[in-house]
Amino acid sequence: MRSKLILLDSLLQEIEIFQKKMPPKKRESRSSRRNKQSDDEPLNESLEEENEDMEVENASTEEESEGNTPAEDLTTSVSAPKSPENPPVEDRMETSQPDQANEEPTINDKTEDEPPAKKSKVAEEALKKIEAEKQRKEKEKTDAEEKSKNDRKKEHDKFWKAVKDDPTDFTGWTQLLQFVDGKNELEAGREAFNAFLNRYPYCYGYWKKFADFEKRNGTPERVLEVFDQGTTAIPLSADLWIHYMNHCKTARKDEAAFIRSQYERAMSECGREWRSDKLWDHYVKWEMEGKNYPEVFQLYQRIVRNPTQALSRNFEAFKGFLKEHNPKDLMDTVDFLELRKDVINGMKSESSKDDDAKGNKDNDAAPGEDTETEMKSAEETQSIREKIMFNAKKSYKEAEERVNLRLKYEDGIKRPYFHVKPLERGQLKNWNEYLEFMKKEMEKEGGDITEVEILYERSLIACALYEEFWMNYISWWESRDGNNTEKIRNIYRRACTNHLPTKVDVHAGWAAFEEIQGDFDAASKILENLETSHPELISLLLKRTNLERRRGNDEKVGELYEAAMKAASNKSTASDLAIKYARYLRLHQMNTVKASQVINTAMESDPANPKLYLQQVDLLLNTMPIDVQEVVAVLEKAMKQEMPEKQKFLFSQRKVEFLEDFGSDIAALQTARTKHIEATNAFKETVAKEKSNEPDKTNSVDDGKENKNGNSNGSAASYPPVTNSSSYTAQQTQAYNNYGSRYANYPQNYGQYYGGGGGG
């Protein structure tokens, strides 16, 4: 603080000295001359007067100086032209040195007269103002940055909310990615790109954008990681591989071996794809730039054997390349010598035939006159070229035949890339027919089954959102020989994790596959994850429950059933689950008591559900000895509930049939028959009212059935039985509807349980 005060005080003194040094007369004469000068005076006269004033001032300065100004400075001061109205600061400071020396005692005396406290207070207030202004500007800058950051965060959260609310909103995803890509915020960008590409990994263009984002904001290692992830997710994308190779050639341009290894990696993954010609061209161009002609020669030999879209163009390029280069410079020495030997032998054979035709003549040339040597060398080179092209043409013709077979289906593919928009039905049909055709063709002798695999992978890019293509691909792998477990698991993982996270059938297939492999934990986890997407599907919960039952985890089965009953969306669903749980307890754990408790608890919540009473009766009938009174009590309780007359009639009928087969009290049977007649009449009245409200419908069919049966108390054949839910099998439903067949399975000597008594 003290140093700042000293500096400020010194500055104030210099200002005062400068103001004091200029004589008042000079200031007055200069200003008066400027005021008197007329506007119509010539410009050169004004300049002359100003120059004269400058000379007078300089002379006066020299006279007043005491000799403490160096001669060199004086010369500079006089000779340099200066503007009288705005003299340079350096001149003013130089000319002020003598005056300052002369007047220093007077100024010091004045300064000493001022109180030190006043000077310190002024300086302190000035510094406070400077500091306050500095803080104000810093605060404004901080507030602006904070406001900008908050605005970006609000916009960022808005884009995220759209895709979280609807993960299938592809437009929302693209807007989010465009936002983070433009802001270049590393963590926010990574989060958005990773989330999007996890759901849509076949969007190769966004892998390229992600890699470029990492180039700008990340590290070189991270850029390579993104490229590795992208080429693993969509290995058949020639465009993505080209983008990766361009990066390799830039980042590691001096490492030819590494670049070549990455090209070979790209060719092994993507080189047999139908539209991979541009990737091959990219590889050839790089080798040509390095003048690696033997490598180019090897590449062309591979290309002409590859059935791709531009096969004929590639073959013509090979011919042009071979014409421009000597085969000796292109081939391995051993291979070249073998080929040359074959060519020379062929040439000798043709030459001997020509000699025989012309007769034996002395064709030896004189020494120094062997003019045919060069001609023979050129002829030999041309023969080697022709031999190479002959072999290459055989490979080309074979590949061309395969191209012609596939051309019809390839022309039918209008959208080979991924998009969330649905494909036309004709496109889906073309893919299916293409796959079936290739499977049949490649199963023939000499076929390459790898071509089918490549085609399946291509179809999944265009048809990634169609579950049947994934299931067909898995079925094809399951039908192949060998252990394909890991391959099938990988296909399931890609389908369920990335492309079809909410599809039920493919998840159920994956869970079954893992269970077959003995991995019950993985199977259970798959179904559990699917339940979060479809909490309303009871079938999923039952699949998981039965999985735990098959692995012998009875405790977990009970937990799942009880949790499901509590979380059920309605009483009917909870009742269906209670029935299944009770059946599991009775048949698998032989725990009839707990099964009965489960049904009784469900009855309290859903007392008018007829299926619960039927299940309770079923439990009692399978408990030995049979408690007749308890069964009758359950049936009577059901008839007292607020349920349709049709259901009451059926329960009444079951009661009569049960007492006839198992009852020991004839009076109770007669009473049941009497009440059943009343229930039958009430039901008939209800049916008649319903029919009267529907005059357009004829009743001849129903009336005919009733007259044919002739049963005044009704029968199971006359009226439709209680409708069971999908939780029951057809066999169980039939058992509920026809109690006579159920009771026929009981021992014939059941009378011993009732003391030999019989009903009716």
N, C-alpha and C positions, 0 to 999 in steps of 0.2 A: 504493500500500500504506500509506504514512504517513497519507494522508487518511482511510483506513478506520479506522486505529488511533485517530486523534484523535476521530473520530465515536463509536466504541465507548466510549472513555474518558469522553467527555462524557455519554453515556447512563447509564453506571454512576454517575456523580456525581449526576445528577438523581434517580436512584432512591434513593440513600443520603440525600440531602437531604430527600426526601419522607417517608422513614421516620423521620428524626430530628425533623422539625418538630412532630409531634403529641405533646403532653405525655402522659406515662405515666398520670397520674391520670385524664385524660379518657377515655383508652382503657379504663382499668380500670373507671371508674364506668359507662361506657356498656355494657360487657359484663356487669357485675354486674346492672344493672337489667334487661337483656334476660333474664338467667338467672332472676331472681327473679319476673319477670312470670308470673302463673299463666295457664293455658289458659282458665279460666272467667271471667277478667276481661273486662269489656266492651271491645269493639274501640275505642270512642271514647275511653275512658280511656287506653288505650295510646297512641293517636295524640296525646292532649293532653300526655302525659309526654314523648313524643319531640319535640314542638314546643317544650316548655320547655327541653329539653336543647339544642336548636338555638339558642334565644335566648341561653342562657348561653354557649354556645361562641362565638357571634358577638360577644357583649359582651366576652368574654375576648380575642378576636382584636383587637378595636378597642383595648383597653387596652394590649396588647403591641406594637401597631404604633407606629412612630416617625413616622408621618405621611407616609411615602413612597407610600402607596396612594391613588390618586385617589378623590375623594368619589363620583364617578359609579359607580365599581366597587364601593364599599362599599354604596351604596344597592341596587345590583343584587344583591349578595351577600346582604343581609339580607332583602330583600323576596321573593326567589324561594324557593318551597318546595322542600325537598330531602329525599331519603330518607336517614335517618341510617345505614342499613346499606350503602348503595351511592351515596355522593354523586357528582355528575358530575365528570368530569375537570377541566373548566374551573374549577369552584369550588375544587377542591383546589389547582390551580395558582395561583389568585388569592390564596387565603388563605395560601398558602405563601410569598408574596413577602416579607412582613415578617420571618417566621421565618428565611427564607433569608438575608436581609440581616443579621440579628442573629447567626446562627450560622455565617456564612461563614468567619470567621477560624478557628473551631475545626475545621471540616471541612477547610479548606485545610491547617491544621497536620497533621491526620491523613493527608491525601493526601500531603503532603510527606514524612511519615515512611515511607511505603511505598516499596520500591525500584522505580525505573523499569523495570528489566529484568523484574521479576515482572509488572508491569502489561502490558508489551509482549508477554510470552510468553502470557499469558491471552488477550489480544485476538487474537493471531496464531492460537492454537489454535481460538478461536471462528470466526474467518474461514475457517480451513481446513475446519472441519466444515461451515460454510455452503456453501463452494465444492464440497466433496465431495458433499454432498447434491444440489446443483444439477446436478453432472455425472452423478450416479447417475440422476436423473430424466430428464435428456436422453438418457442411454444407453438407459434403459428405453423411452423414446419412439421412439428410432431403431431399437432392436431390434424393437419391435412393428410399426413401419412396414415394416421389412425383411421380417419374417416374413409380414406381410399381402401384401406384394408378391410374395414367393416362392410363397405359396399361390395367389395369383391366376395367376401364371405357370404353375404346375403344372396348374391347372385349364384354363387357356387352351391349353397344349400338349396336354392330353388331348383336348380337343375338336378341335383341328387334326389330331391323329394319326388320328382316326376318319375324317375326310373325305379325308385324303391316302391312307390305305389303301384307301378305297373312295369315289372322287369321285362316284359315283352314289347315295350314302347321303343322301337328301334330309332325313331326320330329323336326321342328324348335322349337316348344314348349319344347319338351323333352330336347333338347340341352341347351336351356335357363335355364330350371330348374336344370339340372345337374351342370351348371356353378354356379348359385347362391347358390345351396346347398353346393358346395365344398368351396366357398369363405366365407360362414357363415357371410355375411353382412346382418344385420337384416332387414333394410328397403327395400333394393333391393330384398331380398328373399321374404318378405311378398308381395311386389308389384307383383312379377312374379307368385307366387303360387296363389294369389287371382285372378289374371287375367285368368290364365289357368283354375282353378277350377270353375270359373264363366261360362266359355264356355264348359268345359267338367266335370261336377260335378259327373258323374258316374264312373270316374277313381278312384276307392277306394284306389289303391296303392299310388296315389299321395296325398291323404288325410293323409295316414300314414306317408309319407315322410314329409309333412308339419308339422304334429304334432311333429315328431322327430326333425325337424329343430327348432321349438319353444322350445323344451326341451333344446337344446344346447344353444340357443341364447336369448330366451324370458323369460317370467315369467310363473309360474304354472297356474295362472289364464288364461293367453293367450292360454296355451296348452289345457285347458278344453274347451275354446271357439272354438278352431279349431275342436276338437272332436265333439262338439255339432253341428257345421256346417256340418261336414262330415256325421254324422249319420242322420241328417235331410235330407241331399241331397240324400243319398242312404241308406235308413233304412233297406233294404233287404240284405246288405252285412254282412255275418257272419264273414268274415275275419276282417273287420273294427271294428266290435263290440268286437271281441276277442282282437285285439290290444288295444282297449280302456280299456277293463277289465284288461288286464295286467298292464296298466298304473295305474289304480285305485288301484290294489292290491299292487303296489309298492309305490305309493305316499301316500296312506291312508291305510296301511296294518293293522293298529290296529282298524279300524272302520268297523267292520263286518256288522253292520246294513246298512251303506252306500253302501258297496260293494254289499250286497244282493239286495238292492233297485235298483242298476244299472243293475244287472243281470236281475231282473224282468222287468226293462224297455227294455232291449235288447230282452227279450223273447216276450214281447207284440208287438214289432216292427218286429222282424225277426224270432220268434220261429216257425212260420207255413210255412216258406219257404222250398222248396223241399230239399235243401242241408244244412239245419240248424242243422244237427246232431252234427257236431263238436262244435257248440256253446252250445248245451245241454250237451255234454260231458265235456266241459270246466266248466260249472256250477256245474255238478255233482262232478267233481274232486275237485273243491274248497271246496264244502261242505264235501266231504270225508276227505280232509286234516284237516278240523276242527273237525272231528268226530261228525258232525251234522247229525246223521243217520236218525232221523225223517224227516228232510228236504229232505234228499236224497230219502227216501221212497215216499214222496209226489211228488218229481220231476219225479221219474220213473212212477208213476201212470199217470202223465200228458203226459209223453213221449209216452207211448204205445197207447194213444188215438190220436196221431198226425200222419197223413199220410205223412211220409217223406221217403227219399231214403233208410235209414238204419233202417227201422222199425223192421225187424226181428232180427237184431243184438241187438237192444235196448231191445227187449223183452227177449232175452236170458240173457242179462246183469242183467235185473230185477230179473229173476229167480235165478241167482247166488247170487245176493245180499240178497234176501229174505232167501235163504238157510243158509246163514252165520250169520243171526241175528234173534233174538227172536222177533216175532211180537209185544210182549208186550212192547219192548223198542223202537218200531218204530211208534206206533200209538198213537193217542190221547186217554186219559183214557176212555172217554165216548164212543168213537167209538170202542175201543178195547172191552169194557165190553158188548156192544150190539152184536158185532160179536161173542164173546165168548159164550154169552147166546144162540145165534142161533146154534152154533156148538155143545154145550152141549145138547141142546134139540134134535138135530139130532142124537147124539151119544146115548142118552137114548132111543130114539125110536128104534134104531137098536139093542140095548142091550135087550130091552123087547121082541123083536121078537126072539132073540136067546134063551132067557129064556123060552119062550113058546115052542120053538121047543125042548129044552132039558128037560123040566119038571121043576116044582118048587122045588128047592133044597136050603138048608140052606148054603148060600155062605159067611156068616159073618165070618171074620177071627178073631182069638183070639187076645187080646190086645198085642201090641208089635210085632205082626207078619203080619202087613199090608204091605206086600211086593209089592202089586199091585199099590200103590199110585203113586210111581215114574213112573211106566209104563203108568198109566192113564194120568199123567201130560205130559209126552213126546208125548203120543198119541193125547192129546188135542192140544198141540202146533203144531204138524204136521197137524192136522185137520184144525186149523186156517190158517196155511200157504196155505193149499190146497184151502180153501175157498177164500182167498185173490187172489190166482192165477186164480181161476175159474172166479171171477169177472173181473180180469184184462184181462183174455183171451177173454172174450166177447168184451171188448173195442178194444182189439188188432185185433180180427177178422173183426170188422166193419171197422177199419182203413185199414186193409190189402185189403179188397174189393175195397176201394177207391184208394188205391195204384195201384192195378191191372188194374183198369179202365184207369188210367192215364199213365201207364208204357209205352204204345206204343208211346205216344206223347213225353214223357220225354226222351226216348231213341233216338228220332229224333232230339233233341236239341244238336247241336255240339258246339255251342258258346254261353253259357249263360251270358257271361260278355260283357261289352261295348268295342267296337273298331271302329275306323273310317273307316276301310276297309268295303266295301259293303258285305252284306250277300248273300249267294247263294239263288237262287230263290226257291229251295226246302226248305231251312230253313224258308223263309218268309211264304211259303205255310203251313208248319207244324205249325207255330205259329198261323196263322189265323184259321186253322182247330181246333187246340187245344182250342182256345178261344171260338169258336162256340160250340164245344162239351161241354165245361164246363158250358157255359151259359144255354144250354138245360138241362144238368144234375142237376145243382143247382136250377133250377126253379121247379124241381119236389118236391114232398112232402118230407120233411126231409132234403132238400138240404141246404147248407150253402152258401149264396150269397157272403160272405166275401172271399170265395175261388176264385171267379171270379175276385174280386178286386185285390187280391194278384197276380193272374196270369197275369192280365193286367199290373201291376207294373213290374213284371218280364220281360214281353215282351218288355216294354219300355226301359229297360236297354240294351237289345241286339239289339233292333230296334229303338234306340233313334233318329236316323237321317232319319227315314221314317215317312213322314207327315201323311200317312193314319192311322197309328197305334194310333197316338194322337187323330185324328179326330174320330176314332171308339170308343176310350175310352170315349171321351166327349159325343158322342151320347148315349153310354150305360148309363152314369150317367144322362143324360137328360131324358132318358126313365124310370128311377126309380122313385118311389113315394117319396114324401117328398120334403123339401126345400134343394136342393143340390147346391145352388148358390155359396157358398164359395168353395166347393170342385171343381166345374167346373172352377171357376175363378183361383184357384190354379194350375189346370192342364194347363189352357191356359198360365198362367204366366211362368210356368216351360218350356213349349214348346217354347214360343216366346222369352223369355229372355235368356235362356241358350242354348237350343239344336238346335232350328230352327230360328235363328234371322233374316233370309232373306227369309223365305218361305211366299208366298203371301196369300195362302188360309187360313192357320191357323190364320194369323194376321187379315184377313178380318172377319173371324168367331169370333175372340175375340172382335174386334171393334163392330160388330153387337150385341154380347152378352152384352157388357157394355151399349150399347145404349138402348137395351131392358130393362136393369135394371135402366135406367134413368140417367146414368153417361155419359153425352155427352162429358165432358172434357176428361175423360179417353179414350173414343173411339177416339176422335180427336187426342190425344197424341199418341195412338197406330199407327194410320195411318201415322201421321207425322214422327214417328221414322222409319217406313217402307219405306217412301219416300226417306230417305237418302241412303238406300241400293239400291233402284230402281228408280233413278230420271228420267229414260227414260220412265217409265210406266205411260201413261196418265190416264189409268183406275184408278190408285191409287189416283191421284189428284182429279179425278171426284168423287170417293167415298167420299173423305173428303169434297169436295165441297157440295155434296148432303147431307152429314151429317149436315153441317152448315145450309143448306136450310131447312132441316126438323126441326131443332131446332129454326128456325125463325131468324137466324142471317144473314140478307140480306147484311149488310155492309161487313161482313167477306166473304160472297160468292163473292161479287164484287172484293174484294182484292185478293182472291185466283185465280179468273179467269184472272185478269189483270197480276198478278205475273206469272201465268203459261204461258200466251201469250208472255211475255217478255223473259221468260227462255226457250221457245220452241227451240228445236234443229234445226228445219227447218221450212220453210214457210208453208208447207202443214199441219204440226201439229198445228202451230199457227192459221191457217185458220179454222181448225176443232174446235179449242177451241173458236174462235171468233163466229162461227156459234152457238155453244151451249150457249155461253154467251148471244148472241142476242135473242135466243129463250127463255132463262130464263127471260130476261128483258121484253120481250113482253108478255109472258104467265103468269109470276108470279108477276111481278111488274107493268104490264100494261104500260110500258115506251117504247113506239114505237120509240120515237125520239132518245133516247139514243141507242136503239138497232140498228137503222139505222146508227148512227154515228160509232158504233163498226164495222159494216160490211163495211162501206166506208173506215175506217182506214185500215182494213184488205185488201181491194182491192188495196190500194196504195202499199202495200208490196208484194201482190201476185195477180197481175192483170190478170193472165191467169188461175186462178182457177175457173172452172165453178160452183162449189158448192156455192161460195160466191154470184154469180149473181142469182142463184136459191133462195138462202135465202133472198136476197134483194127483189126479185119479191114476195116471200111469205109474207114478211112484208107489201109490198104495197097492196097486195090483201086482207090483213086482216085489212086494214085501211079504214074506211068509212068517206066520199065517196071515191070510188076507183079513183085514178088519172091515167087515161088511158095513157096520154102522158108520165108520169113518168115511167110507166111500160114498155112502148114501148122503151123509151130511155135506160132503163137498158138492155133490150134484144138486142138492136142495139149495145150498147157499148160492150156487150159480144162478138158479132159476129166480132167486129173489133180487138179483141185481138189475140195474137199469140198462137192459140190453134189448135188442130187437126180439119180437115175438118168435121169429124164426129160430133164434138161438135157444130161447127158452123151450120151444117145442123139441129141439134136438136133444137138449139135456134131459127133458122128461122122458123121451124115448129111450135114451141110454139107461136111465134109472130103471125103467121097466125091464129092459133086457138084462141088466145086471142082476136084479132081484130074481128073475126067472132062472138064471144060471147059478147064482151063488147064495141067494137068500134062503133062510130057514123058517121065515114067518110068512104064512100064506095070507094073513090079514094085511100085512104090510104091502104085499104084492098087489092085493086087490085095491087097496087105497091108492097105490101108485098108478094102477090102471085107470081108476076113476079120475084122478087129477090129470092124467095124460089125455083123457078124452076132452077135458076142459081146455087144456093147452092146445089140443088139435083144433078145436072149434075156434078158439081165439086167433090162432094162426090163419085159419081159413078165412075168417072175417077180414083179417088184415090183407090177405092176398086179394080177396074180392074187391076191397076198397082201392087197392093199388091198380087193379085191372080196370075198374070203372073210371079211374082218372086217366086211363090211356085207351080211349075208344078206338083208335086206329089199329091197335094190335089185336090180332085174333087169339083166342084162347083154346083153339081146337086141339093143339098139340098137348098142352098141359092137361086139359080135361080128359083127353084120351088116355094119357098115362095114368091119371087118377082112377078112372073107371076100370082100366086094365088091372091095376093092382088090387083094387077093391078093398083097401084097408082103411077102416074108419079112423083108426088111431095113427095113421101115417106110417111111412117106412123110410129107410135110408135111400131107397131108390126113387121115391116119389118127390123128395125135396132136396135141394142142393145142400151139401154138408157145410159146416163152418169152414170158412176160407182160412187156410194157414198162410203164414208168411213164407218168404223165400228161404227162411232159415230151416224149414223142414224139407226133408226129401220126399219124393213121391211115395216111396214105400211107407214112410212114417205117416204121411197124410192119409193114405189108404187104411192104415191100421186104426187111426182115430175115427175114420168114417164108418168102418165096418167092425164093430166090436165083437161080432160073432167069430170072425177069423182070429181075432186076438185071443179070445177065451179058449179056442180050440187047441191052443198050444200048451195049456195048463195040464197037469197030471190028471188022469181020469179018476183017480181015487181021492180027488180033492175033498170028498164028503167027510173023510176022517177028521178034517179040521173043524167040522161043524157037528160032530156027533152023529153022522149019518143022515142028517136032515136034508131035505131037498126042497126046492121051490116049486110051487104051482104044479 
